[in-house]
């Protein structure tokens, strides 16, 4: 990894998450906010819910939409972890994700050993 400042790392992580979401989920979030805090990275995605999930919600299939999202997150989590590790040049200790289907927001918390 080329020595980069935190702002550059945050921008690169955001850009790579957009690509990952397009490739794996078929939809880019409308906005990503990425910030390093001590030994954690906090990432917020706006409008990350797919059209299929929205259709399920509108049809009253809330639990199915939630189940679909859980499986999507489970499938992309290893790729998300890997891309962050490559960008920051160190191992990720833990990565947690959660999506609120009602608001369309996804939160990602990445726990590191130390600030890169």
N, CA, C and O atoms as a Tinker XYZ file with bonds, in Angstrom:
   464  protein
     1  N      0.840000   -1.184000    0.000000    73     2
     2  CA     0.000000    0.000000    0.000000    64     1     3
     3  C      0.881000    1.241000    0.000000    63     2     4     5
     4  O      1.822000    1.329000    0.788000    81     3
     5  N      0.597000    2.175000   -0.848000    73     3     6
     6  CA     1.282000    3.458000   -0.857000    64     5     7
     7  C      0.792000    4.252000    0.340000    63     6     8     9
     8  O     -0.400000    4.260000    0.649000    81     7
     9  N      1.719000    4.919000    1.011000    73     7    10
    10  CA     1.352000    5.707000    2.184000    64     9    11
    11  C      0.284000    6.733000    1.802000    63    10    12    13
    12  O      0.506000    7.555000    0.914000    81    11
    13  N     -0.842000    6.688000    2.452000    73    11    14
    14  CA    -1.947000    7.594000    2.137000    64    13    15
    15  C     -2.453000    8.218000    3.428000    63    14    16    17
    16  O     -2.294000    7.651000    4.509000    81    15
    17  N     -3.056000    9.376000    3.308000    73    15    18
    18  CA    -3.635000    9.970000    4.514000    64    17    19
    19  C     -5.040000    9.404000    4.729000    63    18    20    21
    20  O     -5.601000    8.742000    3.856000    81    19
    21  N     -5.585000    9.677000    5.896000    73    19    22
    22  CA    -6.892000    9.118000    6.274000    64    21    23
    23  C     -7.989000    9.535000    5.294000    63    22    24    25
    24  O     -8.837000    8.718000    4.934000    81    23
    25  N     -7.980000   10.785000    4.865000    73    23    26
    26  CA    -8.987000   11.250000    3.904000    64    25    27
    27  C     -8.947000   10.480000    2.598000    63    26    28    29
    28  O     -9.994000   10.160000    2.035000    81    27
    29  N     -7.760000   10.182000    2.114000    73    27    30
    30  CA    -7.618000    9.396000    0.885000    64    29    31
    31  C     -8.137000    7.973000    1.095000    63    30    32    33
    32  O     -8.786000    7.409000    0.213000    81    31
    33  N     -7.848000    7.393000    2.269000    73    31    34
    34  CA    -8.331000    6.045000    2.572000    64    33    35
    35  C     -9.851000    6.012000    2.641000    63    34    36    37
    36  O    -10.482000    5.091000    2.122000    81    35
    37  N    -10.437000    7.019000    3.284000    73    35    38
    38  CA   -11.901000    7.092000    3.373000    64    37    39
    39  C    -12.529000    7.193000    1.988000    63    38    40    41
    40  O    -13.536000    6.542000    1.709000    81    39
    41  N    -11.939000    8.002000    1.132000    73    39    42
    42  CA   -12.452000    8.159000   -0.243000    64    41    43
    43  C    -12.325000    6.856000   -1.020000    63    42    44    45
    44  O    -13.261000    6.463000   -1.715000    81    43
    45  N    -11.195000    6.184000   -0.916000    73    43    46
    46  CA   -10.983000    4.917000   -1.634000    64    45    47
    47  C    -11.942000    3.832000   -1.147000    63    46    48    49
    48  O    -12.501000    3.089000   -1.954000    81    47
    49  N    -12.132000    3.739000    0.160000    73    47    50
    50  CA   -13.080000    2.760000    0.706000    64    49    51
    51  C    -14.477000    3.040000    0.158000    63    50    52    53
    52  O    -15.170000    2.115000   -0.268000    81    51
    53  N    -14.895000    4.295000    0.164000    73    51    54
    54  CA   -16.225000    4.663000   -0.342000    64    53    55
    55  C    -16.381000    4.272000   -1.811000    63    54    56    57
    56  O    -17.400000    3.698000   -2.194000    81    55
    57  N    -15.385000    4.578000   -2.629000    73    55    58
    58  CA   -15.450000    4.255000   -4.058000    64    57    59
    59  C    -15.516000    2.747000   -4.294000    63    58    60    61
    60  O    -16.255000    2.283000   -5.162000    81    59
    61  N    -14.753000    1.994000   -3.531000    73    59    62
    62  CA   -14.748000    0.542000   -3.708000    64    61    63
    63  C    -16.050000   -0.099000   -3.215000    63    62    64    65
    64  O    -16.493000   -1.103000   -3.773000    81    63
    65  N    -16.657000    0.469000   -2.185000    73    63    66
    66  CA   -17.955000   -0.034000   -1.714000    64    65    67
    67  C    -19.020000    0.208000   -2.782000    63    66    68    69
    68  O    -19.873000   -0.650000   -3.009000    81    67
    69  N    -18.977000    1.361000   -3.434000    73    67    70
    70  CA   -19.923000    1.626000   -4.522000    64    69    71
    71  C    -19.788000    0.555000   -5.600000    63    70    72    73
    72  O    -20.791000   -0.001000   -6.049000    81    71
    73  N    -18.569000    0.263000   -6.015000    73    71    74
    74  CA   -18.341000   -0.769000   -7.034000    64    73    75
    75  C    -18.846000   -2.134000   -6.571000    63    74    76    77
    76  O    -19.475000   -2.862000   -7.338000    81    75
    77  N    -18.567000   -2.474000   -5.313000    73    75    78
    78  CA   -19.010000   -3.757000   -4.777000    64    77    79
    79  C    -20.533000   -3.859000   -4.779000    63    78    80    81
    80  O    -21.087000   -4.887000   -5.167000    81    79
    81  N    -21.204000   -2.804000   -4.349000    73    79    82
    82  CA   -22.667000   -2.825000   -4.313000    64    81    83
    83  C    -23.263000   -2.917000   -5.724000    63    82    84    85
    84  O    -24.258000   -3.610000   -5.938000    81    83
    85  N    -22.663000   -2.229000   -6.661000    73    83    86
    86  CA   -23.145000   -2.336000   -8.043000    64    85    87
    87  C    -22.962000   -3.758000   -8.558000    63    86    88    89
    88  O    -23.877000   -4.329000   -9.152000    81    87
    89  N    -21.782000   -4.332000   -8.334000    73    87    90
    90  CA   -21.476000   -5.678000   -8.819000    64    89    91
    91  C    -22.297000   -6.765000   -8.141000    63    90    92    93
    92  O    -22.754000   -7.695000   -8.805000    81    91
    93  N    -22.490000   -6.666000   -6.841000    73    91    94
    94  CA   -23.114000   -7.749000   -6.084000    64    93    95
    95  C    -24.594000   -7.563000   -5.796000    63    94    96    97
    96  O    -25.340000   -8.540000   -5.740000    81    95
    97  N    -25.027000   -6.326000   -5.615000    73    95    98
    98  CA   -26.420000   -6.074000   -5.255000    64    97    99
    99  C    -27.188000   -5.458000   -6.411000    63    98   100   101
   100  O    -28.417000   -5.512000   -6.447000    81    99
   101  N    -26.459000   -4.871000   -7.359000    73    99   102
   102  CA   -27.102000   -4.287000   -8.518000    64   101   103
   103  C    -27.553000   -2.857000   -8.331000    63   102   104   105
   104  O    -28.282000   -2.312000   -9.160000    81   103
   105  N    -27.115000   -2.244000   -7.232000    73   103   106
   106  CA   -27.534000   -0.872000   -6.941000    64   105   107
   107  C    -26.456000   -0.184000   -6.128000    63   106   108   109
   108  O    -25.974000   -0.718000   -5.129000    81   107
   109  N    -26.085000    1.009000   -6.569000    73   107   110
   110  CA   -25.124000    1.805000   -5.808000    64   109   111
   111  C    -25.865000    2.639000   -4.771000    63   110   112   113
   112  O    -26.935000    3.171000   -5.066000    81   111
   113  N    -25.323000    2.763000   -3.569000    73   111   114
   114  CA   -25.921000    3.697000   -2.610000    64   113   115
   115  C    -25.825000    5.113000   -3.164000    63   114   116   117
   116  O    -24.898000    5.421000   -3.913000    81   115
   117  N    -26.768000    5.974000   -2.808000    73   115   118
   118  CA   -26.740000    7.347000   -3.327000    64   117   119
   119  C    -25.658000    8.182000   -2.653000    63   118   120   121
   120  O    -25.164000    9.149000   -3.233000    81   119
   121  N    -25.290000    7.812000   -1.432000    73   119   122
   122  CA   -24.255000    8.548000   -0.702000    64   121   123
   123  C    -23.587000    7.601000    0.285000    63   122   124   125
   124  O    -24.233000    6.740000    0.882000    81   123
   125  N    -22.282000    7.779000    0.442000    73   123   126
   126  CA   -21.530000    7.028000    1.451000    64   125   127
   127  C    -20.739000    8.018000    2.288000    63   126   128   129
   128  O    -20.066000    8.906000    1.765000    81   127
   129  N    -20.835000    7.846000    3.584000    73   127   130
   130  CA   -20.024000    8.618000    4.510000    64   129   131
   131  C    -19.117000    7.623000    5.213000    63   130   132   133
   132  O    -19.589000    6.645000    5.794000    81   131
   133  N    -17.820000    7.872000    5.161000    73   131   134
   134  CA   -16.826000    6.967000    5.733000    64   133   135
   135  C    -15.887000    7.773000    6.619000    63   134   136   137
   136  O    -15.287000    8.750000    6.169000    81   135
   137  N    -15.760000    7.362000    7.891000    73   135   138
   138  CA   -14.878000    8.074000    8.819000    64   137   139
   139  C    -14.106000    7.088000    9.693000    63   138   140   141
   140  O    -14.645000    6.087000   10.165000    81   139
   141  N    -12.839000    7.400000    9.890000    73   139   142
   142  CA   -12.009000    6.656000   10.829000    64   141   143
   143  C    -12.175000    7.285000   12.213000    63   142   144   145
   144  O    -12.171000    8.509000   12.348000    81   143
   145  N    -12.318000    6.448000   13.234000    73   143   146
   146  CA   -12.371000    6.878000   14.629000    64   145   147
   147  C    -11.485000    5.926000   15.416000    63   146   148   149
   148  O    -11.799000    4.744000   15.557000    81   147
   149  N    -10.376000    6.447000   15.926000    73   147   150
   150  CA    -9.429000    5.626000   16.676000    64   149   151
   151  C     -9.119000    4.345000   15.899000    63   150   152   153
   152  O     -8.475000    4.396000   14.851000    81   151
   153  N     -9.571000    3.207000   16.404000    73   151   154
   154  CA    -9.290000    1.946000   15.722000    64   153   155
   155  C    -10.540000    1.379000   15.041000    63   154   156   157
   156  O    -10.666000    0.165000   14.875000    81   155
   157  N    -11.453000    2.254000   14.651000    73   155   158
   158  CA   -12.677000    1.826000   13.973000    64   157   159
   159  C    -12.935000    2.695000   12.745000    63   158   160   161
   160  O    -12.541000    3.859000   12.674000    81   159
   161  N    -13.613000    2.078000   11.788000    73   159   162
   162  CA   -14.114000    2.808000   10.626000    64   161   163
   163  C    -15.629000    2.704000   10.682000    63   162   164   165
   164  O    -16.181000    1.611000   10.813000    81   163
   165  N    -16.291000    3.833000   10.583000    73   163   166
   166  CA   -17.756000    3.852000   10.568000    64   165   167
   167  C    -18.187000    4.310000    9.180000    63   166   168   169
   168  O    -17.749000    5.351000    8.689000    81   167
   169  N    -19.061000    3.507000    8.553000    73   167   170
   170  CA   -19.501000    3.782000    7.188000    64   169   171
   171  C    -21.026000    3.799000    7.165000    63   170   172   173
   172  O    -21.677000    2.888000    7.677000    81   171
   173  N    -21.581000    4.837000    6.569000    73   171   174
   174  CA   -23.023000    4.972000    6.441000    64   173   175
   175  C    -23.378000    5.046000    4.959000    63   174   176   177
   176  O    -22.806000    5.842000    4.215000    81   175
   177  N    -24.325000    4.212000    4.539000    73   175   178
   178  CA   -24.769000    4.179000    3.144000    64   177   179
   179  C    -26.222000    4.636000    3.082000    63   178   180   181
   180  O    -27.068000    4.149000    3.832000    81   179
   181  N    -26.499000    5.565000    2.194000    73   179   182
   182  CA   -27.866000    6.057000    1.989000    64   181   183
   183  C    -28.473000    5.379000    0.759000    63   182   184   185
   184  O    -27.778000    5.134000   -0.227000    81   183
   185  N    -29.761000    5.081000    0.822000    73   183   186
   186  CA   -30.496000    4.469000   -0.296000    64   185   187
   187  C    -29.802000    3.203000   -0.795000    63   186   188   189
   188  O    -29.479000    3.079000   -1.977000    81   187
   189  N    -29.583000    2.276000    0.119000    73   187   190
   190  CA   -28.891000    1.028000   -0.216000    64   189   191
   191  C    -29.844000   -0.148000   -0.447000    63   190   192   193
   192  O    -29.401000   -1.256000   -0.748000    81   191
   193  N    -31.137000    0.090000   -0.308000    73   191   194
   194  CA   -32.130000   -0.973000   -0.459000    64   193   195
   195  C    -32.473000   -1.149000   -1.935000    63   194   196   197
   196  O    -32.690000   -0.174000   -2.654000    81   195
   197  N    -32.518000   -2.399000   -2.374000    73   195   198
   198  CA   -32.787000   -2.698000   -3.784000    64   197   199
   199  C    -34.270000   -2.536000   -4.121000    63   198   200   201
   200  O    -35.124000   -2.487000   -3.235000    81   199
   201  N    -34.551000   -2.457000   -5.403000    73   199   202
   202  CA   -35.935000   -2.367000   -5.869000    64   201   203
   203  C    -36.714000   -3.621000   -5.472000    63   202   204   205
   204  O    -37.883000   -3.531000   -5.099000    81   203
   205  N    -36.080000   -4.778000   -5.549000    73   203   206
   206  CA   -36.752000   -6.028000   -5.165000    64   205   207
   207  C    -37.154000   -5.999000   -3.688000    63   206   208   209
   208  O    -38.259000   -6.411000   -3.337000    81   207
   209  N    -36.259000   -5.515000   -2.827000    73   207   210
   210  CA   -36.585000   -5.416000   -1.409000    64   209   211
   211  C    -37.725000   -4.429000   -1.178000    63   210   212   213
   212  O    -38.620000   -4.689000   -0.374000    81   211
   213  N    -37.695000   -3.302000   -1.878000    73   211   214
   214  CA   -38.763000   -2.315000   -1.758000    64   213   215
   215  C    -40.100000   -2.894000   -2.204000    63   214   216   217
   216  O    -41.132000   -2.629000   -1.586000    81   215
   217  N    -40.084000   -3.682000   -3.272000    73   215   218
   218  CA   -41.307000   -4.310000   -3.775000    64   217   219
   219  C    -41.870000   -5.290000   -2.749000    63   218   220   221
   220  O    -43.077000   -5.330000   -2.514000    81   219
   221  N    -40.985000   -6.079000   -2.140000    73   219   222
   222  CA   -41.416000   -7.018000   -1.098000    64   221   223
   223  C    -42.034000   -6.264000    0.081000    63   222   224   225
   224  O    -43.062000   -6.681000    0.615000    81   223
   225  N    -41.414000   -5.160000    0.486000    73   223   226
   226  CA   -41.945000   -4.365000    1.595000    64   225   227
   227  C    -43.320000   -3.797000    1.259000    63   226   228   229
   228  O    -44.239000   -3.863000    2.076000    81   227
   229  N    -43.460000   -3.241000    0.063000    73   227   230
   230  CA   -44.746000   -2.659000   -0.352000    64   229   231
   231  C    -45.832000   -3.719000   -0.451000    63   230   232   233
   232  O    -47.010000   -3.430000   -0.241000    81   231
   233  N    -45.436000   -4.947000   -0.770000    73   231   234
   234  CA   -46.400000   -6.039000   -0.873000    64   233   235
   235  C    -46.730000   -6.689000    0.459000    63   234   236   237
   236  O    -47.519000   -7.633000    0.511000    81   235
   237  N    -46.134000   -6.193000    1.539000    73   235   238
   238  CA   -46.430000   -6.741000    2.860000    64   237   239
   239  C    -45.547000   -7.913000    3.259000    63   238   240   241
   240  O    -45.824000   -8.589000    4.250000    81   239
   241  N    -44.499000   -8.157000    2.505000    73   239   242
   242  CA   -43.594000   -9.269000    2.799000    64   241   243
   243  C    -42.344000   -8.772000    3.518000    63   242   244   245
   244  O    -41.216000   -9.004000    3.083000    81   243
   245  N    -42.578000   -8.084000    4.627000    73   243   246
   246  CA   -41.474000   -7.470000    5.375000    64   245   247
   247  C    -40.435000   -8.487000    5.830000    63   246   248   249
   248  O    -39.234000   -8.264000    5.676000    81   247
   249  N    -40.895000   -9.602000    6.389000    73   247   250
   250  CA   -39.929000  -10.582000    6.902000    64   249   251
   251  C    -39.121000  -11.215000    5.764000    63   250   252   253
   252  O    -37.949000  -11.540000    5.950000    81   251
   253  N    -39.726000  -11.390000    4.605000    73   251   254
   254  CA   -38.986000  -11.929000    3.460000    64   253   255
   255  C    -37.951000  -10.910000    2.975000    63   254   256   257
   256  O    -36.825000  -11.280000    2.643000    81   255
   257  N    -38.328000   -9.634000    2.934000    73   255   258
   258  CA   -37.388000   -8.588000    2.539000    64   257   259
   259  C    -36.212000   -8.538000    3.510000    63   258   260   261
   260  O    -35.065000   -8.389000    3.090000    81   259
   261  N    -36.493000   -8.662000    4.803000    73   259   262
   262  CA   -35.430000   -8.672000    5.812000    64   261   263
   263  C    -34.523000   -9.891000    5.649000    63   262   264   265
   264  O    -33.305000   -9.794000    5.799000    81   263
   265  N    -35.128000  -11.032000    5.341000    73   263   266
   266  CA   -34.347000  -12.256000    5.135000    64   265   267
   267  C    -33.448000  -12.129000    3.900000    63   266   268   269
   268  O    -32.288000  -12.539000    3.931000    81   267
   269  N    -33.981000  -11.565000    2.824000    73   267   270
   270  CA   -33.188000  -11.340000    1.612000    64   269   271
   271  C    -31.994000  -10.453000    1.942000    63   270   272   273
   272  O    -30.871000  -10.747000    1.534000    81   271
   273  N    -32.231000   -9.365000    2.681000    73   271   274
   274  CA   -31.142000   -8.443000    3.029000    64   273   275
   275  C    -30.096000   -9.133000    3.903000    63   274   276   277
   276  O    -28.897000   -8.932000    3.712000    81   275
   277  N    -30.543000   -9.941000    4.854000    73   275   278
   278  CA   -29.588000  -10.653000    5.708000    64   277   279
   279  C    -28.680000  -11.567000    4.886000    63   278   280   281
   280  O    -27.474000  -11.631000    5.126000    81   279
   281  N    -29.261000  -12.269000    3.923000    73   279   282
   282  CA   -28.457000  -13.152000    3.065000    64   281   283
   283  C    -27.519000  -12.357000    2.164000    63   282   284   285
   284  O    -26.373000  -12.757000    1.960000    81   283
   285  N    -27.991000  -11.237000    1.624000    73   283   286
   286  CA   -27.128000  -10.388000    0.792000    64   285   287
   287  C    -25.927000   -9.896000    1.590000    63   286   288   289
   288  O    -24.793000   -9.945000    1.113000    81   287
   289  N    -26.183000   -9.421000    2.809000    73   287   290
   290  CA   -25.097000   -8.926000    3.644000    64   289   291
   291  C    -24.126000  -10.041000    4.018000    63   290   292   293
   292  O    -22.913000   -9.834000    4.058000    81   291
   293  N    -24.668000  -11.214000    4.288000    73   291   294
   294  CA   -23.819000  -12.364000    4.629000    64   293   295
   295  C    -22.917000  -12.738000    3.453000    63   294   296   297
   296  O    -21.757000  -13.102000    3.648000    81   295
   297  N    -23.446000  -12.650000    2.240000    73   295   298
   298  CA   -22.676000  -13.005000    1.051000    64   297   299
   299  C    -21.603000  -11.982000    0.694000    63   298   300   301
   300  O    -20.522000  -12.361000    0.244000    81   299
   301  N    -21.882000  -10.695000    0.887000    73   299   302
   302  CA   -20.895000   -9.691000    0.497000    64   301   303
   303  C    -19.933000   -9.314000    1.627000    63   302   304   305
   304  O    -18.921000   -8.658000    1.383000    81   303
   305  N    -20.241000   -9.721000    2.849000    73   303   306
   306  CA   -19.402000   -9.359000    3.998000    64   305   307
   307  C    -17.932000   -9.772000    3.818000    63   306   308   309
   308  O    -17.053000   -8.954000    4.087000    81   307
   309  N    -17.624000  -11.003000    3.374000    73   307   310
   310  CA   -16.209000  -11.357000    3.183000    64   309   311
   311  C    -15.517000  -10.491000    2.136000    63   310   312   313
   312  O    -14.346000  -10.146000    2.297000    81   311
   313  N    -16.223000  -10.138000    1.068000    73   311   314
   314  CA   -15.644000   -9.279000    0.033000    64   313   315
   315  C    -15.421000   -7.865000    0.560000    63   314   316   317
   316  O    -14.412000   -7.234000    0.247000    81   315
   317  N    -16.354000   -7.377000    1.350000    73   315   318
   318  CA   -16.243000   -6.057000    1.953000    64   317   319
   319  C    -15.028000   -6.016000    2.884000    63   318   320   321
   320  O    -14.235000   -5.075000    2.849000    81   319
   321  N    -14.900000   -7.038000    3.702000    73   319   322
   322  CA   -13.762000   -7.128000    4.614000    64   321   323
   323  C    -12.450000   -7.158000    3.840000    63   322   324   325
   324  O    -11.498000   -6.461000    4.193000    81   323
   325  N    -12.402000   -7.954000    2.801000    73   323   326
   326  CA   -11.191000   -8.088000    1.995000    64   325   327
   327  C    -10.806000   -6.769000    1.333000    63   326   328   329
   328  O     -9.637000   -6.383000    1.359000    81   327
   329  N    -11.770000   -6.080000    0.744000    73   327   330
   330  CA   -11.434000   -4.826000    0.062000    64   329   331
   331  C    -10.935000   -3.776000    1.043000    63   330   332   333
   332  O    -10.046000   -2.995000    0.706000    81   331
   333  N    -11.490000   -3.743000    2.252000    73   331   334
   334  CA   -11.015000   -2.797000    3.256000    64   333   335
   335  C     -9.601000   -3.153000    3.707000    63   334   336   337
   336  O     -8.762000   -2.268000    3.878000    81   335
   337  N     -9.334000   -4.437000    3.900000    73   335   338
   338  CA    -7.991000   -4.871000    4.293000    64   337   339
   339  C     -6.954000   -4.502000    3.237000    63   338   340   341
   340  O     -5.848000   -4.079000    3.573000    81   339
   341  N     -7.302000   -4.657000    1.982000    73   339   342
   342  CA    -6.383000   -4.297000    0.900000    64   341   343
   343  C     -6.119000   -2.792000    0.900000    63   342   344   345
   344  O     -4.975000   -2.363000    0.758000    81   343
   345  N     -7.158000   -2.004000    1.056000    73   343   346
   346  CA    -7.020000   -0.546000    1.013000    64   345   347
   347  C     -6.186000   -0.026000    2.182000    63   346   348   349
   348  O     -5.303000    0.810000    1.991000    81   347
   349  N     -6.461000   -0.516000    3.391000    73   347   350
   350  CA    -5.762000    0.035000    4.561000    64   349   351
   351  C     -4.454000   -0.696000    4.867000    63   350   352   353
   352  O     -3.637000   -0.202000    5.644000    81   351
   353  N     -4.254000   -1.854000    4.267000    73   351   354
   354  CA    -3.001000   -2.577000    4.454000    64   353   355
   355  C     -2.858000   -3.258000    5.796000    63   354   356   357
   356  O     -1.741000   -3.459000    6.274000    81   355
   357  N     -3.972000   -3.615000    6.412000    73   355   358
   358  CA    -3.924000   -4.357000    7.670000    64   357   359
   359  C     -5.191000   -5.186000    7.839000    63   358   360   361
   360  O     -6.187000   -4.977000    7.146000    81   359
   361  N     -5.134000   -6.119000    8.763000    73   359   362
   362  CA    -6.264000   -7.012000    8.999000    64   361   363
   363  C     -7.411000   -6.304000    9.709000    63   362   364   365
   364  O     -7.208000   -5.412000   10.533000    81   363
   365  N     -8.608000   -6.726000    9.365000    73   363   366
   366  CA    -9.817000   -6.267000   10.035000    64   365   367
   367  C    -10.132000   -7.277000   11.133000    63   366   368   369
   368  O    -10.220000   -8.476000   10.869000    81   367
   369  N    -10.301000   -6.796000   12.362000    73   367   370
   370  CA   -10.631000   -7.691000   13.469000    64   369   371
   371  C    -12.088000   -8.123000   13.428000    63   370   372   373
   372  O    -12.411000   -9.282000   13.689000    81   371
   373  N    -12.965000   -7.180000   13.098000    73   371   374
   374  CA   -14.396000   -7.487000   13.057000    64   373   375
   375  C    -15.077000   -6.507000   12.112000    63   374   376   377
   376  O    -14.648000   -5.363000   11.965000    81   375
   377  N    -16.142000   -6.974000   11.478000    73   375   378
   378  CA   -16.927000   -6.144000   10.564000    64   377   379
   379  C    -18.393000   -6.458000   10.810000    63   378   380   381
   380  O    -18.824000   -7.606000   10.699000    81   379
   381  N    -19.154000   -5.423000   11.145000    73   379   382
   382  CA   -20.571000   -5.602000   11.438000    64   381   383
   383  C    -21.394000   -4.722000   10.504000    63   382   384   385
   384  O    -21.039000   -3.571000   10.249000    81   383
   385  N    -22.485000   -5.268000   10.000000    73   383   386
   386  CA   -23.361000   -4.505000    9.116000    64   385   387
   387  C    -24.811000   -4.631000    9.578000    63   386   388   389
   388  O    -25.203000   -5.629000   10.182000    81   387
   389  N    -25.589000   -3.607000    9.283000    73   387   390
   390  CA   -27.020000   -3.654000    9.549000    64   389   391
   391  C    -27.716000   -2.682000    8.604000    63   390   392   393
   392  O    -27.239000   -1.570000    8.381000    81   391
   393  N    -28.840000   -3.109000    8.055000    73   391   394
   394  CA   -29.619000   -2.270000    7.149000    64   393   395
   395  C    -31.009000   -2.059000    7.725000    63   394   396   397
   396  O    -31.663000   -3.006000    8.162000    81   395
   397  N    -31.448000   -0.820000    7.722000    73   395   398
   398  CA   -32.809000   -0.485000    8.100000    64   397   399
   399  C    -33.598000   -0.358000    6.796000    63   398   400   401
   400  O    -33.450000    0.625000    6.068000    81   399
   401  N    -34.429000   -1.344000    6.507000    73   399   402
   402  CA   -35.170000   -1.354000    5.250000    64   401   403
   403  C    -36.178000   -0.212000    5.167000    63   402   404   405
   404  O    -36.497000    0.245000    4.069000    81   403
   405  N    -36.680000    0.252000    6.298000    73   403   406
   406  CA   -37.655000    1.338000    6.295000    64   405   407
   407  C    -37.030000    2.661000    5.859000    63   406   408   409
   408  O    -37.669000    3.446000    5.158000    81   407
   409  N    -35.786000    2.913000    6.267000    73   407   410
   410  CA   -35.129000    4.175000    5.921000    64   409   411
   411  C    -34.180000    4.029000    4.729000    63   410   412   413
   412  O    -33.768000    5.025000    4.134000    81   411
   413  N    -33.837000    2.794000    4.384000    73   411   414
   414  CA   -32.919000    2.559000    3.274000    64   413   415
   415  C    -31.460000    2.799000    3.611000    63   414   416   417
   416  O    -30.629000    2.927000    2.712000    81   415
   417  N    -31.137000    2.863000    4.900000    73   415   418
   418  CA   -29.765000    3.123000    5.322000    64   417   419
   419  C    -29.077000    1.839000    5.784000    63   418   420   421
   420  O    -29.686000    0.973000    6.412000    81   419
   421  N    -27.793000    1.746000    5.453000    73   419   422
   422  CA   -26.960000    0.658000    5.922000    64   421   423
   423  C    -25.818000    1.233000    6.739000    63   422   424   425
   424  O    -25.193000    2.216000    6.340000    81   423
   425  N    -25.548000    0.627000    7.873000    73   423   426
   426  CA   -24.423000    1.003000    8.707000    64   425   427
   427  C    -23.397000   -0.107000    8.731000    63   426   428   429
   428  O    -23.743000   -1.283000    8.840000    81   427
   429  N    -22.135000    0.265000    8.629000    73   427   430
   430  CA   -21.040000   -0.698000    8.670000    64   429   431
   431  C    -20.033000   -0.201000    9.688000    63   430   432   433
   432  O    -19.604000    0.951000    9.634000    81   431
   433  N    -19.655000   -1.070000   10.616000    73   431   434
   434  CA   -18.614000   -0.746000   11.596000    64   433   435
   435  C    -17.481000   -1.745000   11.381000    63   434   436   437
   436  O    -17.690000   -2.958000   11.369000    81   435
   437  N    -16.276000   -1.201000   11.211000    73   435   438
   438  CA   -15.093000   -2.014000   10.994000    64   437   439
   439  C    -14.159000   -1.788000   12.175000    63   438   440   441
   440  O    -13.793000   -0.651000   12.473000    81   439
   441  N    -13.773000   -2.872000   12.849000    73   439   442
   442  CA   -12.875000   -2.781000   13.995000    64   441   443
   443  C    -11.486000   -3.209000   13.570000    63   442   444   445
   444  O    -11.298000   -4.279000   12.991000    81   443
   445  N    -10.505000   -2.352000   13.869000    73   443   446
   446  CA    -9.116000   -2.594000   13.506000    64   445   447
   447  C     -8.267000   -2.727000   14.770000    63   446   448   449
   448  O     -8.709000   -2.384000   15.866000    81   447
   449  N     -7.042000   -3.229000   14.601000    73   447   450
   450  CA    -6.083000   -3.272000   15.686000    64   449   451
   451  C     -5.613000   -1.883000   16.039000    63   450   452   453
   452  O     -5.477000   -1.540000   17.214000    81   451
   453  N     -5.367000   -1.085000   15.022000    73   451   454
   454  CA    -4.888000    0.283000   15.200000    64   453   455
   455  C     -5.229000    1.109000   13.976000    63   454   456   457
   456  O     -5.578000    0.565000   12.929000    81   455
   457  N     -5.131000    2.399000   14.106000    73   455   458
   458  CA    -5.341000    3.307000   12.981000    64   457   459
   459  C     -4.238000    3.103000   11.952000    63   458   460   461
   460  O     -3.066000    3.051000   12.324000    81   459
   461  N     -4.573000    2.985000   10.667000    73   459   462
   462  CA    -3.518000    2.783000    9.656000    64   461   463
   463  C     -2.630000    4.008000    9.502000    63   462   464
   464  O     -1.700000    3.998000    8.696000    81   463
